[in-house]
Amino acid sequence: MVTIEDLGILRDVRVDDGTVHVTITPTYAGCPAMDAIRADIEAALPGEPVVVHTVLAPAWSTDDITDAGRSRLAEAGIAPPGISTGSTNGRGLVALALSVRCPQCGSPDTRELSRFGSTACKALWVCNACAEPFDSFKAH
């Protein structure tokens, strides 16, 4: 199971005067999963007063995904994004990895089928080696 903590969506949890305050950040502004995530947080603490705060800044980045989250995504058949180096080569350009490894067989011989996958934050890819389709998180 991949958690919101694994994905870096969970920013803070604190208790203030008996109320649990949970702060989350969407992977994309307007992410349709936020209502479901909010409901799941509230359901996980039945009978407790819970306030879920949504913050947009700092913006979520695929760099916020934990190492455990990257492993769990791959185990679930979703290609985790590469980690940004933060290097701009002094010209304002960020190097990108064009190859996405197949989470099924590990092959880098893959191609993007559609920029739009099962959710707004993922793209649909296929492995040329094992022919399996898979989602890949869009790096941002």
N, CA, C and O atoms as CSV, one atom per row, in Angstrom:
chain,resi,resn,atom,element,x,y,z
A,1,MET,N,N,0.839,-1.169,0.000
A,1,MET,CA,C,0.000,0.000,0.000
A,1,MET,C,C,0.891,1.242,0.000
A,1,MET,O,O,1.871,1.314,0.741
A,2,VAL,N,N,0.542,2.211,-0.833
A,2,VAL,CA,C,1.241,3.486,-0.893
A,2,VAL,C,C,0.422,4.485,-0.087
A,2,VAL,O,O,-0.774,4.651,-0.331
A,3,THR,N,N,1.059,5.150,0.870
A,3,THR,CA,C,0.347,6.091,1.736
A,3,THR,C,C,0.546,7.529,1.265
A,3,THR,O,O,1.408,7.813,0.434
A,4,ILE,N,N,-0.272,8.431,1.815
A,4,ILE,CA,C,-0.096,9.843,1.482
A,4,ILE,C,C,1.217,10.370,2.053
A,4,ILE,O,O,1.771,11.344,1.542
A,5,GLU,N,N,1.712,9.734,3.104
A,5,GLU,CA,C,3.034,10.105,3.617
A,5,GLU,C,C,4.108,9.665,2.625
A,5,GLU,O,O,5.038,10.421,2.343
A,6,ASP,N,N,3.985,8.436,2.090
A,6,ASP,CA,C,4.936,7.946,1.085
A,6,ASP,C,C,5.007,8.893,-0.109
A,6,ASP,O,O,6.088,9.152,-0.639
A,7,LEU,N,N,3.855,9.406,-0.528
A,7,LEU,CA,C,3.792,10.263,-1.710
A,7,LEU,C,C,4.208,11.705,-1.439
A,7,LEU,O,O,4.366,12.491,-2.373
A,8,GLY,N,N,4.388,12.059,-0.165
A,8,GLY,CA,C,4.770,13.429,0.166
A,8,GLY,C,C,3.597,14.390,0.163
A,8,GLY,O,O,3.785,15.605,0.212
A,9,ILE,N,N,2.385,13.850,0.104
A,9,ILE,CA,C,1.175,14.681,0.130
A,9,ILE,C,C,0.894,15.160,1.553
A,9,ILE,O,O,0.413,16.276,1.752
A,10,LEU,N,N,1.194,14.316,2.540
A,10,LEU,CA,C,0.981,14.654,3.948
A,10,LEU,C,C,2.088,15.598,4.394
A,10,LEU,O,O,3.258,15.215,4.410
A,11,ARG,N,N,1.733,16.820,4.755
A,11,ARG,CA,C,2.734,17.827,5.134
A,11,ARG,C,C,2.893,17.964,6.643
A,11,ARG,O,O,3.997,18.203,7.133
A,12,ASP,N,N,1.777,17.811,7.394
A,12,ASP,CA,C,1.868,18.041,8.837
A,12,ASP,C,C,0.658,17.418,9.528
A,12,ASP,O,O,-0.441,17.375,8.975
A,13,VAL,N,N,0.883,16.941,10.743
A,13,VAL,CA,C,-0.196,16.476,11.618
A,13,VAL,C,C,0.100,17.035,12.994
A,13,VAL,O,O,1.195,16.862,13.529
A,14,ARG,N,N,-0.898,17.712,13.565
A,14,ARG,CA,C,-0.721,18.229,14.922
A,14,ARG,C,C,-2.065,18.192,15.646
A,14,ARG,O,O,-3.125,18.196,15.021
A,15,VAL,N,N,-1.995,18.155,16.971
A,15,VAL,CA,C,-3.203,18.185,17.792
A,15,VAL,C,C,-3.200,19.501,18.549
A,15,VAL,O,O,-2.230,19.839,19.227
A,16,ASP,N,N,-4.296,20.242,18.427
A,16,ASP,CA,C,-4.416,21.547,19.072
A,16,ASP,C,C,-5.759,21.599,19.788
A,16,ASP,O,O,-6.808,21.578,19.145
A,17,ASP,N,N,-5.732,21.665,21.116
A,17,ASP,CA,C,-6.951,21.696,21.932
A,17,ASP,C,C,-7.896,20.546,21.601
A,17,ASP,O,O,-9.109,20.739,21.514
A,18,GLY,N,N,-7.340,19.347,21.416
A,18,GLY,CA,C,-8.141,18.158,21.171
A,18,GLY,C,C,-8.588,17.961,19.735
A,18,GLY,O,O,-9.241,16.966,19.420
A,19,THR,N,N,-8.248,18.892,18.863
A,19,THR,CA,C,-8.599,18.769,17.447
A,19,THR,C,C,-7.364,18.370,16.655
A,19,THR,O,O,-6.297,18.966,16.798
A,20,VAL,N,N,-7.527,17.353,15.818
A,20,VAL,CA,C,-6.423,16.900,14.971
A,20,VAL,C,C,-6.428,17.746,13.698
A,20,VAL,O,O,-7.425,17.801,12.978
A,21,HIS,N,N,-5.307,18.397,13.437
A,21,HIS,CA,C,-5.140,19.206,12.223
A,21,HIS,C,C,-4.180,18.466,11.297
A,21,HIS,O,O,-3.044,18.172,11.669
A,22,VAL,N,N,-4.649,18.173,10.097
A,22,VAL,CA,C,-3.850,17.462,9.104
A,22,VAL,C,C,-3.688,18.390,7.899
A,22,VAL,O,O,-4.669,18.908,7.365
A,23,THR,N,N,-2.444,18.589,7.482
A,23,THR,CA,C,-2.169,19.449,6.330
A,23,THR,C,C,-1.700,18.585,5.170
A,23,THR,O,O,-0.763,17.796,5.297
A,24,ILE,N,N,-2.378,18.755,4.025
A,24,ILE,CA,C,-2.037,17.993,2.824
A,24,ILE,C,C,-1.832,18.950,1.647
A,24,ILE,O,O,-2.352,20.066,1.631
A,25,THR,N,N,-1.065,18.483,0.671
A,25,THR,CA,C,-0.810,19.240,-0.559
A,25,THR,C,C,-1.134,18.347,-1.744
A,25,THR,O,O,-0.660,17.212,-1.802
A,26,PRO,N,N,-1.938,18.834,-2.699
A,26,PRO,CA,C,-2.260,18.007,-3.863
A,26,PRO,C,C,-1.064,17.854,-4.793
A,26,PRO,O,O,-0.177,18.706,-4.837
A,27,THR,N,N,-1.058,16.758,-5.529
A,27,THR,CA,C,-0.007,16.571,-6.527
A,27,THR,C,C,-0.177,17.569,-7.662
A,27,THR,O,O,0.802,17.963,-8.296
A,28,TYR,N,N,-1.402,17.973,-7.919
A,28,TYR,CA,C,-1.741,19.005,-8.901
A,28,TYR,C,C,-2.812,19.889,-8.287
A,28,TYR,O,O,-3.670,19.392,-7.557
A,29,ALA,N,N,-2.784,21.191,-8.564
A,29,ALA,CA,C,-3.882,22.054,-8.138
A,29,ALA,C,C,-5.149,21.531,-8.811
A,29,ALA,O,O,-5.162,21.292,-10.019
A,30,GLY,N,N,-6.197,21.357,-8.038
A,30,GLY,CA,C,-7.440,20.834,-8.595
A,30,GLY,C,C,-7.476,19.324,-8.694
A,30,GLY,O,O,-8.340,18.776,-9.378
A,31,CYS,N,N,-6.555,18.635,-8.025
A,31,CYS,CA,C,-6.506,17.170,-8.061
A,31,CYS,C,C,-7.848,16.605,-7.585
A,31,CYS,O,O,-8.278,16.906,-6.472
A,32,PRO,N,N,-8.511,15.796,-8.408
A,32,PRO,CA,C,-9.821,15.265,-8.028
A,32,PRO,C,C,-9.769,14.273,-6.870
A,32,PRO,O,O,-10.806,13.972,-6.279
A,33,ALA,N,N,-8.600,13.765,-6.539
A,33,ALA,CA,C,-8.482,12.796,-5.445
A,33,ALA,C,C,-8.496,13.458,-4.071
A,33,ALA,O,O,-8.622,12.766,-3.061
A,34,MET,N,N,-8.370,14.774,-4.011
A,34,MET,CA,C,-8.262,15.439,-2.713
A,34,MET,C,C,-9.503,15.233,-1.849
A,34,MET,O,O,-9.375,15.077,-0.634
A,35,ASP,N,N,-10.690,15.229,-2.433
A,35,ASP,CA,C,-11.899,14.997,-1.635
A,35,ASP,C,C,-11.888,13.597,-1.032
A,35,ASP,O,O,-12.269,13.419,0.125
A,36,ALA,N,N,-11.458,12.611,-1.800
A,36,ALA,CA,C,-11.380,11.234,-1.297
A,36,ALA,C,C,-10.306,11.115,-0.221
A,36,ALA,O,O,-10.505,10.423,0.778
A,37,ILE,N,N,-9.177,11.778,-0.412
A,37,ILE,CA,C,-8.105,11.748,0.589
A,37,ILE,C,C,-8.592,12.385,1.880
A,37,ILE,O,O,-8.366,11.848,2.965
A,38,ARG,N,N,-9.257,13.524,1.770
A,38,ARG,CA,C,-9.799,14.208,2.950
A,38,ARG,C,C,-10.787,13.290,3.679
A,38,ARG,O,O,-10.731,13.174,4.904
A,39,ALA,N,N,-11.681,12.645,2.946
A,39,ALA,CA,C,-12.672,11.746,3.555
A,39,ALA,C,C,-11.990,10.556,4.226
A,39,ALA,O,O,-12.415,10.128,5.299
A,40,ASP,N,N,-10.943,10.019,3.610
A,40,ASP,CA,C,-10.209,8.894,4.204
A,40,ASP,C,C,-9.515,9.304,5.497
A,40,ASP,O,O,-9.478,8.528,6.452
A,41,ILE,N,N,-8.966,10.512,5.539
A,41,ILE,CA,C,-8.318,11.006,6.761
A,41,ILE,C,C,-9.353,11.110,7.873
A,41,ILE,O,O,-9.111,10.662,8.994
A,42,GLU,N,N,-10.494,11.694,7.568
A,42,GLU,CA,C,-11.552,11.838,8.573
A,42,GLU,C,C,-12.070,10.477,9.029
A,42,GLU,O,O,-12.364,10.296,10.211
A,43,ALA,N,N,-12.187,9.517,8.110
A,43,ALA,CA,C,-12.667,8.172,8.453
A,43,ALA,C,C,-11.656,7.405,9.303
A,43,ALA,O,O,-12.037,6.527,10.076
A,44,ALA,N,N,-10.376,7.730,9.165
A,44,ALA,CA,C,-9.335,7.045,9.936
A,44,ALA,C,C,-9.350,7.462,11.401
A,44,ALA,O,O,-8.754,6.790,12.243
A,45,LEU,N,N,-10.022,8.562,11.710
A,45,LEU,CA,C,-10.093,9.062,13.083
A,45,LEU,C,C,-11.552,9.244,13.503
A,45,LEU,O,O,-11.981,10.363,13.785
A,46,PRO,N,N,-12.325,8.135,13.546
A,46,PRO,CA,C,-13.750,8.260,13.877
A,46,PRO,C,C,-13.946,8.783,15.296
A,46,PRO,O,O,-13.261,8.362,16.228
A,47,GLY,N,N,-14.880,9.697,15.440
A,47,GLY,CA,C,-15.185,10.241,16.758
A,47,GLY,C,C,-14.236,11.328,17.207
A,47,GLY,O,O,-14.446,11.935,18.257
A,48,GLU,N,N,-13.204,11.585,16.442
A,48,GLU,CA,C,-12.243,12.634,16.788
A,48,GLU,C,C,-12.523,13.869,15.939
A,48,GLU,O,O,-12.829,13.752,14.753
A,49,PRO,N,N,-12.420,15.051,16.543
A,49,PRO,CA,C,-12.558,16.250,15.714
A,49,PRO,C,C,-11.319,16.399,14.821
A,49,PRO,O,O,-10.190,16.456,15.307
A,50,VAL,N,N,-11.556,16.459,13.517
A,50,VAL,CA,C,-10.463,16.520,12.543
A,50,VAL,C,C,-10.699,17.698,11.604
A,50,VAL,O,O,-11.803,17.896,11.098
A,51,VAL,N,N,-9.652,18.466,11.384
A,51,VAL,CA,C,-9.688,19.531,10.384
A,51,VAL,C,C,-8.581,19.232,9.388
A,51,VAL,O,O,-7.414,19.112,9.761
A,52,VAL,N,N,-8.954,19.113,8.119
A,52,VAL,CA,C,-7.971,18.851,7.071
A,52,VAL,C,C,-7.732,20.158,6.323
A,52,VAL,O,O,-8.654,20.750,5.761
A,53,HIS,N,N,-6.481,20.590,6.330
A,53,HIS,CA,C,-6.086,21.821,5.641
A,53,HIS,C,C,-5.403,21.441,4.332
A,53,HIS,O,O,-4.557,20.547,4.305
A,54,THR,N,N,-5.769,22.114,3.259
A,54,THR,CA,C,-5.115,21.908,1.970
A,54,THR,C,C,-4.279,23.140,1.668
A,54,THR,O,O,-4.791,24.260,1.659
A,55,VAL,N,N,-2.987,22.932,1.422
A,55,VAL,CA,C,-2.090,24.041,1.085
A,55,VAL,C,C,-1.491,23.792,-0.296
A,55,VAL,O,O,-1.202,22.655,-0.668
A,56,LEU,N,N,-1.313,24.865,-1.037
A,56,LEU,CA,C,-0.753,24.765,-2.381
A,56,LEU,C,C,0.709,25.197,-2.440
A,56,LEU,O,O,1.394,24.948,-3.432
A,57,ALA,N,N,1.185,25.843,-1.378
A,57,ALA,CA,C,2.579,26.288,-1.356
A,57,ALA,C,C,3.215,25.845,-0.047
A,57,ALA,O,O,2.624,26.033,1.016
A,58,PRO,N,N,4.392,25.269,-0.101
A,58,PRO,CA,C,5.139,25.012,-1.326
A,58,PRO,C,C,4.455,23.924,-2.154
A,58,PRO,O,O,3.846,22.997,-1.621
A,59,ALA,N,N,4.575,24.068,-3.452
A,59,ALA,CA,C,3.943,23.121,-4.368
A,59,ALA,C,C,4.540,21.732,-4.202
A,59,ALA,O,O,5.725,21.581,-3.908
A,60,TRP,N,N,3.701,20.721,-4.394
A,60,TRP,CA,C,4.169,19.338,-4.348
A,60,TRP,C,C,5.077,19.082,-5.539
A,60,TRP,O,O,4.877,19.637,-6.620
A,61,SER,N,N,6.064,18.247,-5.329
A,61,SER,CA,C,6.984,17.841,-6.390
A,61,SER,C,C,7.180,16.334,-6.286
A,61,SER,O,O,7.025,15.757,-5.210
A,62,THR,N,N,7.516,15.707,-7.388
A,62,THR,CA,C,7.807,14.280,-7.340
A,62,THR,C,C,9.020,13.994,-6.463
A,62,THR,O,O,9.215,12.858,-6.029
A,63,ASP,N,N,9.834,15.009,-6.198
A,63,ASP,CA,C,10.951,14.839,-5.268
A,63,ASP,C,C,10.462,14.615,-3.840
A,63,ASP,O,O,11.228,14.154,-2.994
A,64,ASP,N,N,9.195,14.934,-3.558
A,64,ASP,CA,C,8.624,14.733,-2.224
A,64,ASP,C,C,8.289,13.272,-1.944
A,64,ASP,O,O,8.047,12.908,-0.793
A,65,ILE,N,N,8.271,12.438,-2.962
A,65,ILE,CA,C,7.994,11.013,-2.767
A,65,ILE,C,C,9.179,10.389,-2.029
A,65,ILE,O,O,10.329,10.567,-2.430
A,66,THR,N,N,8.893,9.662,-0.956
A,66,THR,CA,C,9.956,9.040,-0.165
A,66,THR,C,C,10.552,7.846,-0.909
A,66,THR,O,O,9.972,7.347,-1.873
A,67,ASP,N,N,11.714,7.399,-0.449
A,67,ASP,CA,C,12.319,6.199,-1.036
A,67,ASP,C,C,11.384,5.000,-0.889
A,67,ASP,O,O,11.234,4.201,-1.813
A,68,ALA,N,N,10.752,4.885,0.293
A,68,ALA,CA,C,9.786,3.793,0.506
A,68,ALA,C,C,8.611,3.941,-0.451
A,68,ALA,O,O,8.109,2.949,-0.980
A,69,GLY,N,N,8.172,5.171,-0.674
A,69,GLY,CA,C,7.076,5.417,-1.609
A,69,GLY,C,C,7.434,5.020,-3.028
A,69,GLY,O,O,6.609,4.455,-3.747
A,70,ARG,N,N,8.668,5.315,-3.435
A,70,ARG,CA,C,9.123,4.931,-4.777
A,70,ARG,C,C,9.114,3.405,-4.921
A,70,ARG,O,O,8.693,2.871,-5.947
A,71,SER,N,N,9.578,2.723,-3.892
A,71,SER,CA,C,9.583,1.254,-3.922
A,71,SER,C,C,8.166,0.704,-3.973
A,71,SER,O,O,7.883,-0.221,-4.734
A,72,ARG,N,N,7.277,1.271,-3.164
A,72,ARG,CA,C,5.893,0.786,-3.127
A,72,ARG,C,C,5.154,1.071,-4.435
A,72,ARG,O,O,4.332,0.266,-4.871
A,73,LEU,N,N,5.445,2.208,-5.058
A,73,LEU,CA,C,4.844,2.491,-6.364
A,73,LEU,C,C,5.263,1.433,-7.380
A,73,LEU,O,O,4.433,0.896,-8.114
A,74,ALA,N,N,6.564,1.140,-7.411
A,74,ALA,CA,C,7.069,0.134,-8.355
A,74,ALA,C,C,6.433,-1.227,-8.084
A,74,ALA,O,O,6.076,-1.943,-9.019
A,75,GLU,N,N,6.290,-1.591,-6.795
A,75,GLU,CA,C,5.655,-2.859,-6.444
A,75,GLU,C,C,4.199,-2.900,-6.903
A,75,GLU,O,O,3.668,-3.969,-7.205
A,76,ALA,N,N,3.554,-1.728,-6.954
A,76,ALA,CA,C,2.158,-1.642,-7.389
A,76,ALA,C,C,2.038,-1.520,-8.908
A,76,ALA,O,O,0.934,-1.387,-9.437
A,77,GLY,N,N,3.179,-1.567,-9.610
A,77,GLY,CA,C,3.151,-1.504,-11.070
A,77,GLY,C,C,3.116,-0.102,-11.639
A,77,GLY,O,O,2.777,0.086,-12.807
A,78,ILE,N,N,3.468,0.898,-10.818
A,78,ILE,CA,C,3.515,2.294,-11.263
A,78,ILE,C,C,4.971,2.734,-11.261
A,78,ILE,O,O,5.651,2.629,-10.240
A,79,ALA,N,N,5.450,3.224,-12.394
A,79,ALA,CA,C,6.845,3.655,-12.483
A,79,ALA,C,C,7.029,4.944,-11.697
A,79,ALA,O,O,6.402,5.956,-12.010
A,80,PRO,N,N,7.885,4.918,-10.677
A,80,PRO,CA,C,8.136,6.149,-9.933
A,80,PRO,C,C,8.997,7.090,-10.762
A,80,PRO,O,O,9.794,6.637,-11.584
A,81,PRO,N,N,8.847,8.387,-10.556
A,81,PRO,CA,C,9.670,9.332,-11.306
A,81,PRO,C,C,11.102,9.313,-10.803
A,81,PRO,O,O,11.371,8.901,-9.675
A,82,GLY,N,N,12.013,9.760,-11.646
A,82,GLY,CA,C,13.394,9.925,-11.216
A,82,GLY,C,C,13.489,11.084,-10.245
A,82,GLY,O,O,12.574,11.902,-10.148
A,83,ILE,N,N,14.589,11.150,-9.532
A,83,ILE,CA,C,14.807,12.235,-8.582
A,83,ILE,C,C,15.505,13.367,-9.306
A,83,ILE,O,O,16.489,13.147,-10.013
A,84,SER,N,N,14.996,14.581,-9.131
A,84,SER,CA,C,15.593,15.752,-9.760
A,84,SER,C,C,16.971,15.997,-9.170
A,84,SER,O,O,17.173,15.866,-7.962
A,85,THR,N,N,17.909,16.348,-10.021
A,85,THR,CA,C,19.251,16.667,-9.534
A,85,THR,C,C,19.330,18.105,-9.067
A,85,THR,O,O,20.248,18.471,-8.333
A,86,GLY,N,N,18.373,18.928,-9.487
A,86,GLY,CA,C,18.397,20.334,-9.129
A,86,GLY,C,C,19.426,21.112,-9.927
A,86,GLY,O,O,19.528,22.329,-9.777
A,87,SER,N,N,20.183,20.440,-10.765
A,87,SER,CA,C,21.221,21.092,-11.555
A,87,SER,C,C,20.609,21.797,-12.752
A,87,SER,O,O,19.777,21.237,-13.466
A,88,THR,N,N,21.033,23.029,-12.958
A,88,THR,CA,C,20.559,23.783,-14.113
A,88,THR,C,C,21.676,24.023,-15.107
A,88,THR,O,O,21.493,24.761,-16.075
A,89,ASN,N,N,22.819,23.418,-14.889
A,89,ASN,CA,C,23.954,23.564,-15.797
A,89,ASN,C,C,24.322,25.025,-16.032
A,89,ASN,O,O,24.942,25.353,-17.043
A,90,GLY,N,N,23.945,25.905,-15.105
A,90,GLY,CA,C,24.284,27.312,-15.215
A,90,GLY,C,C,23.518,28.052,-16.302
A,90,GLY,O,O,23.749,29.245,-16.496
A,91,ARG,N,N,22.617,27.390,-17.015
A,91,ARG,CA,C,21.895,28.033,-18.114
A,91,ARG,C,C,20.392,28.061,-17.879
A,91,ARG,O,O,19.631,28.419,-18.779
A,92,GLY,N,N,19.957,27.689,-16.683
A,92,GLY,CA,C,18.530,27.667,-16.407
A,92,GLY,C,C,17.823,26.450,-16.962
A,92,GLY,O,O,16.594,26.389,-16.944
A,93,LEU,N,N,18.583,25.471,-17.459
A,93,LEU,CA,C,18.000,24.255,-18.005
A,93,LEU,C,C,18.162,23.121,-17.013
A,93,LEU,O,O,19.232,22.958,-16.426
A,94,VAL,N,N,17.127,22.346,-16.821
A,94,VAL,CA,C,17.184,21.202,-15.924
A,94,VAL,C,C,17.269,19.942,-16.769
A,94,VAL,O,O,16.461,19.737,-17.674
A,95,ALA,N,N,18.250,19.100,-16.472
A,95,ALA,CA,C,18.409,17.847,-17.213
A,95,ALA,C,C,17.249,16.910,-16.911
A,95,ALA,O,O,16.842,16.775,-15.757
A,96,LEU,N,N,16.719,16.269,-17.935
A,96,LEU,CA,C,15.618,15.325,-17.776
A,96,LEU,C,C,16.053,13.938,-18.215
A,96,LEU,O,O,16.821,13.782,-19.165
A,97,ALA,N,N,15.554,12.937,-17.513
A,97,ALA,CA,C,15.771,11.560,-17.947
A,97,ALA,C,C,14.617,11.210,-18.879
A,97,ALA,O,O,13.456,11.288,-18.477
A,98,LEU,N,N,14.914,10.828,-20.110
A,98,LEU,CA,C,13.871,10.536,-21.082
A,98,LEU,C,C,13.363,9.106,-20.978
A,98,LEU,O,O,12.262,8.806,-21.440
A,99,SER,N,N,14.138,8.237,-20.390
A,99,SER,CA,C,13.760,6.836,-20.276
A,99,SER,C,C,13.020,6.601,-18.958
A,99,SER,O,O,13.426,7.103,-17.910
A,100,VAL,N,N,11.941,5.841,-19.023
A,100,VAL,CA,C,11.196,5.430,-17.834
A,100,VAL,C,C,11.332,3.923,-17.746
A,100,VAL,O,O,11.005,3.213,-18.697
A,101,ARG,N,N,11.812,3.424,-16.610
A,101,ARG,CA,C,11.996,1.980,-16.436
A,101,ARG,C,C,10.657,1.300,-16.189
A,101,ARG,O,O,9.814,1.804,-15.448
A,102,CYS,N,N,10.483,0.165,-16.815
A,102,CYS,CA,C,9.278,-0.635,-16.628
A,102,CYS,C,C,9.246,-1.168,-15.193
A,102,CYS,O,O,10.216,-1.785,-14.752
A,103,PRO,N,N,8.153,-0.943,-14.456
A,103,PRO,CA,C,8.076,-1.460,-13.093
A,103,PRO,C,C,7.879,-2.977,-13.044
A,103,PRO,O,O,8.030,-3.583,-11.983
A,104,GLN,N,N,7.544,-3.595,-14.179
A,104,GLN,CA,C,7.340,-5.046,-14.216
A,104,GLN,C,C,8.653,-5.799,-14.419
A,104,GLN,O,O,8.970,-6.722,-13.669
A,105,CYS,N,N,9.422,-5.393,-15.448
A,105,CYS,CA,C,10.645,-6.145,-15.779
A,105,CYS,C,C,11.922,-5.329,-15.610
A,105,CYS,O,O,13.018,-5.884,-15.689
A,106,GLY,N,N,11.803,-4.016,-15.379
A,106,GLY,CA,C,12.977,-3.174,-15.163
A,106,GLY,C,C,13.633,-2.646,-16.426
A,106,GLY,O,O,14.635,-1.937,-16.341
A,107,SER,N,N,13.106,-2.965,-17.576
A,107,SER,CA,C,13.710,-2.529,-18.835
A,107,SER,C,C,13.541,-1.023,-19.039
A,107,SER,O,O,12.481,-0.472,-18.742
A,108,PRO,N,N,14.589,-0.353,-19.547
A,108,PRO,CA,C,14.450,1.059,-19.897
A,108,PRO,C,C,13.862,1.244,-21.304
A,108,PRO,O,O,13.633,2.374,-21.737
A,109,ASP,N,N,13.620,0.143,-22.009
A,109,ASP,CA,C,13.093,0.195,-23.376
A,109,ASP,C,C,11.570,0.348,-23.325
A,109,ASP,O,O,10.826,-0.614,-23.513
A,110,THR,N,N,11.130,1.581,-23.068
A,110,THR,CA,C,9.714,1.881,-22.906
A,110,THR,C,C,9.342,3.070,-23.783
A,110,THR,O,O,10.210,3.791,-24.274
A,111,ARG,N,N,8.046,3.262,-23.972
A,111,ARG,CA,C,7.595,4.433,-24.720
A,111,ARG,C,C,6.271,4.933,-24.133
A,111,ARG,O,O,5.468,4.165,-23.603
A,112,GLU,N,N,6.080,6.228,-24.247
A,112,GLU,CA,C,4.851,6.840,-23.762
A,112,GLU,C,C,3.737,6.642,-24.782
A,112,GLU,O,O,3.892,6.969,-25.959
A,113,LEU,N,N,2.612,6.101,-24.318
A,113,LEU,CA,C,1.441,5.935,-25.180
A,113,LEU,C,C,0.547,7.170,-25.142
A,113,LEU,O,O,0.000,7.590,-26.161
A,114,SER,N,N,0.409,7.746,-23.941
A,114,SER,CA,C,-0.461,8.902,-23.773
A,114,SER,C,C,0.040,9.740,-22.616
A,114,SER,O,O,0.411,9.203,-21.572
A,115,ARG,N,N,0.054,11.043,-22.788
A,115,ARG,CA,C,0.456,11.954,-21.713
A,115,ARG,C,C,-0.549,11.908,-20.566
A,115,ARG,O,O,-0.266,12.371,-19.461
A,116,PHE,N,N,-1.709,11.350,-20.836
A,116,PHE,CA,C,-2.765,11.295,-19.831
A,116,PHE,C,C,-3.025,9.847,-19.446
A,116,PHE,O,O,-3.447,9.039,-20.274
A,117,GLY,N,N,-2.768,9.523,-18.168
A,117,GLY,CA,C,-2.956,8.169,-17.667
A,117,GLY,C,C,-4.244,8.049,-16.879
A,117,GLY,O,O,-5.224,8.744,-17.152
A,118,SER,N,N,-4.232,7.156,-15.895
A,118,SER,CA,C,-5.435,6.897,-15.107
A,118,SER,C,C,-5.805,8.067,-14.204
A,118,SER,O,O,-6.950,8.174,-13.764
A,119,THR,N,N,-4.843,8.944,-13.924
A,119,THR,CA,C,-5.102,10.170,-13.170
A,119,THR,C,C,-4.309,11.296,-13.819
A,119,THR,O,O,-3.435,11.051,-14.650
A,120,ALA,N,N,-4.618,12.531,-13.435
A,120,ALA,CA,C,-3.956,13.695,-14.036
A,120,ALA,C,C,-2.459,13.730,-13.757
A,120,ALA,O,O,-1.706,14.342,-14.515
A,121,CYS,N,N,-2.018,13.082,-12.681
A,121,CYS,CA,C,-0.600,13.140,-12.317
A,121,CYS,C,C,0.217,12.002,-12.929
A,121,CYS,O,O,1.412,11.882,-12.659
A,122,LYS,N,N,-0.423,11.167,-13.753
A,122,LYS,CA,C,0.291,10.037,-14.354
A,122,LYS,C,C,0.105,10.016,-15.869
A,122,LYS,O,O,-0.882,10.530,-16.396
A,123,ALA,N,N,1.073,9.413,-16.555
A,123,ALA,CA,C,1.014,9.199,-18.002
A,123,ALA,C,C,0.993,7.692,-18.254
A,123,ALA,O,O,1.451,6.909,-17.422
A,124,LEU,N,N,0.459,7.295,-19.404
A,124,LEU,CA,C,0.384,5.878,-19.760
A,124,LEU,C,C,1.572,5.504,-20.637
A,124,LEU,O,O,1.807,6.126,-21.674
A,125,TRP,N,N,2.316,4.490,-20.219
A,125,TRP,CA,C,3.499,4.005,-20.930
A,125,TRP,C,C,3.326,2.526,-21.244
A,125,TRP,O,O,2.440,1.869,-20.697
A,126,VAL,N,N,4.171,2.005,-22.124
A,126,VAL,CA,C,4.206,0.575,-22.411
A,126,VAL,C,C,5.669,0.158,-22.514
A,126,VAL,O,O,6.516,0.915,-22.987
A,127,CYS,N,N,5.944,-1.050,-22.067
A,127,CYS,CA,C,7.296,-1.602,-22.137
A,127,CYS,C,C,7.454,-2.336,-23.463
A,127,CYS,O,O,6.629,-3.181,-23.810
A,128,ASN,N,N,8.512,-2.013,-24.203
A,128,ASN,CA,C,8.782,-2.698,-25.468
A,128,ASN,C,C,9.356,-4.096,-25.238
A,128,ASN,O,O,9.285,-4.948,-26.123
A,129,ALA,N,N,9.925,-4.335,-24.050
A,129,ALA,CA,C,10.531,-5.635,-23.754
A,129,ALA,C,C,9.489,-6.676,-23.344
A,129,ALA,O,O,9.475,-7.787,-23.874
A,130,CYS,N,N,8.607,-6.311,-22.388
A,130,CYS,CA,C,7.629,-7.291,-21.896
A,130,CYS,C,C,6.207,-7.000,-22.377
A,130,CYS,O,O,5.293,-7.780,-22.113
A,131,ALA,N,N,6.020,-5.891,-23.075
A,131,ALA,CA,C,4.738,-5.485,-23.668
A,131,ALA,C,C,3.660,-5.118,-22.648
A,131,ALA,O,O,2.484,-5.020,-23.001
A,132,GLU,N,N,4.049,-4.915,-21.387
A,132,GLU,CA,C,3.077,-4.552,-20.354
A,132,GLU,C,C,2.859,-3.038,-20.332
A,132,GLU,O,O,3.827,-2.279,-20.361
A,133,PRO,N,N,1.601,-2.589,-20.282
A,133,PRO,CA,C,1.335,-1.166,-20.089
A,133,PRO,C,C,1.479,-0.818,-18.610
A,133,PRO,O,O,1.288,-1.673,-17.745
A,134,PHE,N,N,1.812,0.429,-18.325
A,134,PHE,CA,C,1.931,0.859,-16.931
A,134,PHE,C,C,1.780,2.368,-16.844
A,134,PHE,O,O,2.005,3.086,-17.819
A,135,ASP,N,N,1.394,2.842,-15.658
A,135,ASP,CA,C,1.346,4.269,-15.379
A,135,ASP,C,C,2.714,4.727,-14.916
A,135,ASP,O,O,3.466,3.964,-14.310
A,136,SER,N,N,3.029,5.973,-15.204
A,136,SER,CA,C,4.261,6.590,-14.725
A,136,SER,C,C,3.916,7.970,-14.192
A,136,SER,O,O,3.226,8.744,-14.856
A,137,PHE,N,N,4.399,8.283,-12.980
A,137,PHE,CA,C,4.177,9.617,-12.436
A,137,PHE,C,C,4.862,10.639,-13.320
A,137,PHE,O,O,6.009,10.448,-13.726
A,138,LYS,N,N,4.166,11.720,-13.618
A,138,LYS,CA,C,4.761,12.817,-14.375
A,138,LYS,C,C,5.685,13.585,-13.432
A,138,LYS,O,O,5.270,13.989,-12.346
A,139,ALA,N,N,6.907,13.782,-13.835
A,139,ALA,CA,C,7.863,14.518,-13.005
A,139,ALA,C,C,7.549,16.003,-13.060
A,139,ALA,O,O,7.363,16.573,-14.134
A,140,HIS,N,N,7.495,16.611,-11.905
A,140,HIS,CA,C,7.353,18.064,-11.803
A,140,HIS,C,C,7.704,18.521,-10.412
A,140,HIS,O,O,7.648,19.716,-10.122
